[in-house]
Amino acid sequence: MDSLQDQLEQAMRDASPLVHFRDAMAHRLAEGASRNQLVEELEDLRATVDDQREDLIFEILDFIVGWCHPDMRL
């Protein structure tokens, strides 16, 4: 499995980065990662990235913790 950083960079190159990165996080959860683990990893990554990537991470965190439409929750 690609690292979280690699998945973020792949998403940033995609025409729809949010959809791409959300799908990657859904896949991580399906493979057994816990939501808490994913939040911790994303928070660690967030501290190392630029504003654009940080915004994308914030969107994904919203999906994980439920601050979104129920259909988008991870």
Secondary structure, DSSP 8 states (H G I E B T S, - for coil): ---HHHHHHHHHHSSSHHHHHHHHHHHHHHTT--HHHHHHHHHHHHTTS-HHHHHHHHHHHHHHHT-S-GGG--
